[in-house]
Amino acid sequence: MLPLAERMRPKTLDEYIGQKHLVGEGAILRQMIESGNIASFILWGPPGVGKTTLARIIAHQLQRPFYTLSAVTSGVKEVRDVIDKAKRNASLNSGLFTPTDNRSPILFIDEIHRFSKSQQDSLLGAVEEGTITLVGATTENPSFEVITPLLSRCQVYVLKSLDKDDLMELLHRVLTKDEYIMSLNLQVKDTDALLRYSGGDARKLLNIIELVSNSGSRVIDNETVTKQLQQNPVAYDKDGEMHYDIISAFIKSVRGSDPQAAIYWLARMIEGGEDPKFIARRLVILASEDIGLANPNAMLLANTCFDVVNKIGWPEGRIPLAETTIYLATCKKDNSAYLAIDKALEKVRETGNLPVPLHLRNAPTSLMQELGYADGYKYPHDFPGHWTEQQYLPDELLGTIFWKKD
């Protein structure tokens, strides 16, 4: 018997659950499909939200030849084989479609972000000429993982995690449409754990239902689901989009002086198995960039935290990380040093290697002294208050303000 996720895979747009912004009445993808005029595109979204299913529905509804490759197991050779097959089929069909009438075969590439640059390059000609209509699926940000020439030839559509209503609709469909599940007469008493563990992923929800039903239980409730799963499978990909999204939320929470949010995002990273040194490095950067001169002790604490975490690792490293996170989040903020160095760097790139004023130059030789090096320099400690008026910037930058005190 096929797995439940495969048995429940929708075959038409009307059966498709979620992504109303793309396939609902009047939405962009539905309009394209109904018109039969579809161009190459990339579906970007988390796992289990219907990327592969949507590609299959499109091919079926448009009655196009459908080729599928996985970037995990396929390379340039497999891509070229599919392109050659598409060209041969076009010839055998005596021009039933042409590169300009948008009825070319669909090539679906799952996890397209895993393709190397050369593998993606091999697609360019066929996509440009219309030999194939490319539909890619990725869980990663295409702007980082897909080469620019290919990205410029494809529209990107963002798919969202399924919400509670979507998941409940899917659960109802399983209980009323799948013959095997119906034969078990499953009773659903509560769904909090089922929805929480699913995390907006349709495939996870179906797998959990199947796991519970295969265990011999005829009841779906919080206790049964939790017992079967043993632990909460927190969604966190240390090498993927989730990694960057969560560290971004963490940084912005500390910068925004919200210790509650900061400690939550820290917990998400810890539970997801993030490298503690990565978190500690971000805290050092935060102390320098966002707190800076408002509290120089923040840098000392962050640096100490990094040293401690580097020595002790998990699980005890969570404690100094939490202490430092809360301390930095509750500190006064000052980014004036950060702004000053960036402004100075911009000015250096703009003006080039301006000469150092002669009176500021070192004069270790008699020749340099004769040329006026160090001539007229005023030693500040010789003056009241250890300060005296003196030019320190190049002539061309006199009066330029890089740093402003808050």
C-alpha positions as CSV (number, residue, x, y, z in Angstrom):
1,M,0.0,0.0,0.0
2,L,1.2,3.5,-0.9
3,P,2.2,5.8,2.0
4,L,-0.7,8.1,3.2
5,A,1.1,11.2,1.9
6,E,1.2,9.7,-1.6
7,R,-2.4,8.4,-1.4
8,M,-3.6,11.9,-0.4
9,R,-1.6,13.8,-3.0
10,P,-4.1,16.1,-4.8
11,K,-4.5,15.7,-8.6
12,T,-6.3,19.0,-9.4
13,L,-6.1,22.6,-8.2
14,D,-9.5,22.2,-6.6
15,E,-8.1,19.5,-4.3
16,Y,-5.0,21.5,-3.6
17,I,-4.9,22.8,0.0
18,G,-3.2,26.1,0.9
19,Q,-1.3,28.8,-1.2
20,K,-4.5,30.7,-1.9
21,H,-2.4,33.7,-2.8
22,L,-1.0,31.7,-5.8
23,V,-3.7,29.3,-6.8
24,G,-6.9,30.7,-5.3
25,E,-9.6,32.2,-7.5
26,G,-8.0,35.0,-9.6
27,A,-4.5,34.3,-8.3
28,I,-1.5,34.6,-10.6
29,L,-0.7,30.9,-11.0
30,R,-4.3,29.8,-11.4
31,Q,-4.7,32.5,-14.2
32,M,-1.6,31.2,-15.9
33,I,-2.7,27.6,-15.7
34,E,-6.2,28.3,-16.9
35,S,-4.8,30.3,-19.8
36,G,-2.4,27.5,-20.8
37,N,0.3,30.1,-21.1
38,I,2.9,29.3,-18.5
39,A,6.5,30.3,-18.3
40,S,9.5,29.0,-16.4
41,F,9.3,29.6,-12.6
42,I,10.8,28.6,-9.3
43,L,8.7,27.6,-6.2
44,W,10.3,28.7,-3.0
45,G,9.0,27.6,0.4
46,P,9.5,25.3,3.4
47,P,9.1,21.5,3.2
48,G,5.7,19.9,2.9
49,V,3.8,22.9,1.5
50,G,3.0,21.4,-1.9
51,K,5.8,22.4,-4.3
52,T,6.1,19.1,-6.0
53,T,2.4,18.5,-6.0
54,L,1.7,21.9,-7.6
55,A,4.2,21.1,-10.4
56,R,2.5,17.8,-11.1
57,I,-0.9,19.3,-11.2
58,I,0.2,22.0,-13.6
59,A,1.7,19.4,-16.0
60,H,-1.4,17.2,-15.8
61,Q,-3.9,20.0,-16.3
62,L,-1.9,21.4,-19.2
63,Q,-1.4,17.9,-20.6
64,R,2.3,18.6,-21.1
65,P,5.1,15.9,-21.1
66,F,6.5,16.0,-17.6
67,Y,10.1,15.2,-16.7
68,T,11.4,15.2,-13.2
69,L,14.9,15.3,-11.7
70,S,16.3,15.6,-8.2
71,A,19.3,17.8,-7.7
72,V,20.5,15.3,-5.1
73,T,20.9,12.5,-7.5
74,S,21.2,14.2,-10.9
75,G,24.0,16.1,-12.7
76,V,24.7,17.8,-16.0
77,K,24.5,14.5,-17.9
78,E,20.9,13.8,-16.7
79,V,19.9,17.4,-17.5
80,R,21.2,17.1,-21.0
81,D,19.6,13.7,-21.5
82,V,16.2,15.3,-20.6
83,I,16.7,18.2,-22.9
84,D,17.7,15.9,-25.8
85,K,14.6,13.8,-25.1
86,A,12.4,16.9,-25.2
87,K,14.0,17.9,-28.5
88,R,13.5,14.4,-30.0
89,N,9.8,14.4,-28.9
90,A,9.3,17.7,-30.5
91,S,10.6,16.4,-33.8
92,L,8.6,13.2,-33.6
93,N,5.5,15.2,-32.9
94,S,6.2,17.1,-36.2
95,G,6.1,20.5,-34.6
96,L,3.0,20.0,-32.5
97,F,4.6,22.6,-30.3
98,T,7.2,25.2,-31.0
99,P,9.5,27.1,-28.6
100,T,7.3,30.1,-29.0
101,D,3.8,28.7,-28.3
102,N,4.5,27.8,-24.6
103,R,3.4,24.2,-24.9
104,S,6.9,22.8,-24.3
105,P,7.5,19.9,-21.9
106,I,7.9,20.7,-18.2
107,L,11.1,19.8,-16.5
108,F,10.6,19.8,-12.7
109,I,13.8,19.9,-10.7
110,D,13.4,19.3,-7.0
111,E,15.9,21.0,-4.6
112,I,17.3,23.1,-7.5
113,H,19.4,25.0,-5.0
114,R,21.7,21.9,-4.7
115,F,22.7,22.2,-8.4
116,S,26.2,23.6,-8.9
117,K,26.8,26.6,-11.1
118,S,27.8,24.3,-14.0
119,Q,24.7,22.2,-13.6
120,Q,22.5,25.3,-13.6
121,D,24.4,26.7,-16.6
122,S,23.4,23.6,-18.5
123,L,19.7,24.6,-18.3
124,L,20.1,28.1,-19.7
125,G,20.0,27.4,-23.4
126,A,16.9,25.1,-23.2
127,V,15.0,27.6,-21.0
128,E,15.9,30.5,-23.2
129,E,14.9,28.8,-26.4
130,G,11.7,27.3,-24.9
131,T,12.8,23.7,-25.4
132,I,11.6,23.1,-21.9
133,T,9.5,25.0,-19.3
134,L,11.5,24.8,-16.1
135,V,9.8,24.4,-12.8
136,G,12.2,24.4,-9.9
137,A,11.5,23.8,-6.2
138,T,13.7,25.0,-3.4
139,T,13.6,25.5,0.3
140,E,16.5,28.0,0.1
141,N,16.4,31.6,-1.0
142,P,16.9,31.5,-4.8
143,S,18.7,34.9,-4.8
144,F,21.5,33.2,-2.9
145,E,21.4,29.7,-4.4
146,V,20.3,30.1,-8.1
147,I,22.7,31.7,-10.6
148,T,21.6,35.2,-11.8
149,P,21.2,34.3,-15.5
150,L,18.8,31.4,-14.7
151,L,17.0,33.5,-12.1
152,S,16.4,36.3,-14.6
153,R,14.6,33.7,-16.9
154,C,12.3,32.5,-14.1
155,Q,9.6,34.1,-12.0
156,V,9.9,33.2,-8.3
157,Y,6.7,32.3,-6.4
158,V,6.9,32.1,-2.6
159,L,4.9,29.3,-0.9
160,K,3.9,29.6,2.8
161,S,3.7,27.1,5.6
162,L,0.2,25.8,5.9
163,D,-1.9,27.5,8.6
164,K,-4.2,25.8,11.2
165,D,-7.2,26.0,8.9
166,D,-5.3,24.3,6.0
167,L,-4.1,21.5,8.3
168,M,-7.5,21.0,9.7
169,E,-9.0,20.8,6.2
170,L,-6.3,18.2,5.3
171,L,-7.1,16.2,8.4
172,H,-10.8,16.2,7.6
173,R,-10.0,15.1,4.1
174,V,-7.9,12.1,5.3
175,L,-10.7,11.0,7.7
176,T,-13.4,11.2,5.0
177,K,-11.6,10.3,1.8
178,D,-8.9,7.8,2.5
179,E,-10.4,4.3,2.5
180,Y,-7.9,2.7,4.8
181,I,-8.0,5.4,7.4
182,M,-11.8,5.4,7.2
183,S,-11.8,1.6,7.8
184,L,-10.0,2.2,11.1
185,N,-12.7,4.5,12.4
186,L,-10.1,6.8,13.9
187,Q,-11.4,9.2,16.6
188,V,-9.9,12.7,16.9
189,K,-10.3,14.0,20.5
190,D,-7.9,16.9,20.3
191,T,-5.4,18.3,17.7
192,D,-3.1,20.7,19.6
193,A,-0.1,18.3,19.5
194,L,-0.9,17.1,16.0
195,L,-0.9,20.7,14.7
196,R,2.1,21.7,16.7
197,Y,4.3,18.8,15.6
198,S,3.2,19.3,12.0
199,G,4.6,22.8,12.0
200,G,2.8,23.9,8.9
201,D,4.0,20.9,7.0
202,A,1.4,18.8,5.3
203,R,3.7,15.8,4.9
204,K,4.5,15.8,8.6
205,L,0.8,15.9,9.5
206,L,0.1,12.9,7.2
207,N,3.1,11.0,8.5
208,I,2.0,11.5,12.1
209,I,-1.5,10.3,11.3
210,E,0.0,7.2,9.6
211,L,2.4,6.6,12.5
212,V,-0.5,6.7,15.1
213,S,-2.7,4.5,13.0
214,N,0.0,2.0,12.4
215,S,0.8,1.8,16.1
216,G,-2.6,0.2,16.7
217,S,-4.1,3.3,18.3
218,R,-7.6,4.3,17.1
219,V,-7.5,7.7,18.9
220,I,-5.7,10.8,17.9
221,D,-5.1,13.0,20.9
222,N,-2.3,15.0,22.4
223,E,-1.1,12.2,24.6
224,T,-1.0,9.6,21.8
225,V,0.8,11.9,19.3
226,T,3.4,13.0,21.9
227,K,4.0,9.5,22.9
228,Q,4.5,8.3,19.4
229,L,6.9,11.1,18.4
230,Q,8.9,11.0,21.7
231,Q,10.3,14.5,21.2
232,N,9.5,17.7,19.5
233,P,11.1,17.8,16.1
234,V,12.0,21.5,16.1
235,A,12.4,22.9,12.6
236,Y,15.8,24.3,12.3
237,D,18.2,23.9,9.3
238,K,21.7,25.1,10.4
239,D,22.7,25.4,6.7
240,G,19.5,26.8,5.3
241,E,17.1,29.7,5.2
242,M,15.8,29.1,8.7
243,H,19.3,29.5,10.1
244,Y,19.6,33.0,8.6
245,D,16.0,34.0,9.5
246,I,16.3,33.1,13.2
247,I,19.7,34.7,13.7
248,S,18.4,37.8,12.1
249,A,15.4,37.8,14.5
250,F,17.8,37.3,17.4
251,I,20.1,40.2,16.4
252,K,17.2,42.5,15.8
253,S,15.6,41.6,19.1
254,V,18.8,42.4,21.0
255,R,19.2,45.6,19.0
256,G,15.6,46.5,19.7
257,S,16.1,46.1,23.5
258,D,13.5,43.2,23.8
259,P,15.0,40.6,26.2
260,Q,11.9,38.4,26.0
261,A,12.1,38.0,22.2
262,A,15.9,37.8,22.3
263,I,15.9,34.9,24.8
264,Y,13.2,33.1,22.8
265,W,15.2,33.2,19.6
266,L,18.3,32.1,21.5
267,A,16.3,29.1,22.8
268,R,15.2,28.3,19.2
269,M,18.9,28.2,18.1
270,I,19.9,26.1,21.1
271,E,17.1,23.6,20.7
272,G,17.9,23.4,17.0
273,G,21.5,22.4,17.7
274,E,23.2,25.7,16.5
275,D,27.0,26.0,17.0
276,P,27.4,27.9,20.3
277,K,30.4,29.7,19.0
278,F,28.3,31.1,16.1
279,I,25.9,32.6,18.6
280,A,28.7,33.9,20.8
281,R,30.4,35.6,17.8
282,R,27.1,37.4,17.0
283,L,27.0,38.6,20.6
284,V,30.5,40.1,20.3
285,I,29.5,41.8,17.1
286,L,26.3,43.1,18.7
287,A,28.2,44.5,21.7
288,S,30.5,46.4,19.3
289,E,28.0,47.5,16.6
290,D,24.8,48.3,18.6
291,I,25.9,49.1,22.2
292,G,29.4,50.5,21.5
293,L,30.3,53.6,23.4
294,A,27.1,53.6,25.4
295,N,28.5,50.8,27.6
296,P,32.1,49.6,26.8
297,N,31.7,46.8,29.4
298,A,29.3,45.1,27.0
299,M,32.2,44.2,24.7
300,L,34.2,42.8,27.7
301,L,31.2,40.6,28.7
302,A,30.5,39.4,25.2
303,N,34.2,38.5,24.6
304,T,34.3,36.7,27.9
305,C,31.1,34.8,26.9
306,F,32.8,33.7,23.7
307,D,35.8,32.4,25.6
308,V,33.6,30.5,28.1
309,V,31.4,29.0,25.5
310,N,34.4,28.0,23.5
311,K,35.7,26.1,26.5
312,I,32.5,24.4,27.8
313,G,30.2,24.0,24.8
314,W,26.7,22.5,25.2
315,P,24.7,22.2,27.4
316,E,26.2,24.5,30.0
317,G,27.1,27.1,27.4
318,R,23.4,28.1,27.2
319,I,23.8,29.9,30.6
320,P,26.5,32.4,29.7
321,L,24.8,32.9,26.3
322,A,21.5,33.7,28.1
323,E,23.2,36.0,30.6
324,T,25.0,37.9,27.8
325,T,21.9,38.0,25.6
326,I,19.8,39.6,28.4
327,Y,22.6,42.0,29.4
328,L,23.0,43.2,25.8
329,A,19.3,43.5,25.2
330,T,18.9,45.7,28.3
331,C,21.9,47.9,27.6
332,K,21.6,51.4,26.3
333,K,22.4,51.5,22.6
334,D,24.9,53.6,20.6
335,N,26.0,52.8,17.0
336,S,28.0,56.0,16.5
337,A,31.3,54.3,16.3
338,Y,29.9,51.9,13.7
339,L,28.5,54.7,11.6
340,A,31.8,56.7,12.0
341,I,34.1,54.0,10.6
342,D,31.7,53.2,7.7
343,K,31.6,56.9,6.8
344,A,35.4,57.2,7.1
345,L,35.8,54.1,4.8
346,E,33.5,55.6,2.3
347,K,35.5,58.9,2.3
348,V,38.8,57.0,1.9
349,R,37.4,55.1,-1.1
350,E,36.2,58.4,-2.5
351,T,39.3,60.5,-2.0
352,G,42.1,57.9,-2.3
353,N,45.5,58.3,-0.7
354,L,45.5,61.9,0.6
355,P,48.9,63.0,1.9
356,V,49.6,63.1,5.6
357,P,50.1,66.7,6.7
358,L,53.9,67.4,7.1
359,H,53.7,68.3,10.8
360,L,52.1,64.9,11.6
361,R,54.8,62.9,9.9
362,N,57.6,61.1,11.6
363,A,61.1,62.5,11.1
364,P,63.7,59.9,12.0
365,T,66.4,61.2,9.6
366,S,68.0,64.6,9.1
367,L,66.8,64.7,5.5
368,M,63.2,64.3,6.6
369,Q,63.7,67.1,9.1
370,E,65.1,69.3,6.3
371,L,62.1,68.6,4.2
372,G,59.8,69.8,7.0
373,Y,58.6,66.5,8.4
374,A,57.3,67.0,11.9
375,D,57.9,70.7,11.7
376,G,55.3,72.6,13.8
377,Y,53.9,69.7,15.5
378,K,52.4,70.6,18.9
379,Y,52.8,68.0,21.7
380,P,49.3,68.1,23.4
381,H,50.8,67.2,26.9
382,D,52.7,70.4,26.8
383,F,49.5,72.4,27.0
384,P,46.9,73.0,29.7
385,G,44.4,70.3,29.8
386,H,46.6,68.1,27.5
387,W,45.0,69.6,24.5
388,T,45.7,72.3,21.9
389,E,44.2,73.3,18.6
390,Q,45.9,71.5,15.7
391,Q,45.1,70.2,12.2
392,Y,45.0,66.4,12.1
393,L,43.0,65.7,8.9
394,P,44.4,66.1,5.4
395,D,43.8,69.6,3.9
396,E,41.1,68.3,1.6
397,L,39.0,66.9,4.5
398,L,39.2,69.8,6.9
399,G,35.9,70.2,8.7
400,T,34.7,66.7,7.9
401,I,32.6,65.1,10.7
402,F,32.8,61.3,10.9
403,W,31.7,60.7,14.5
404,K,28.9,62.5,16.2
405,K,28.2,62.1,19.9
406,D,24.7,61.0,20.7
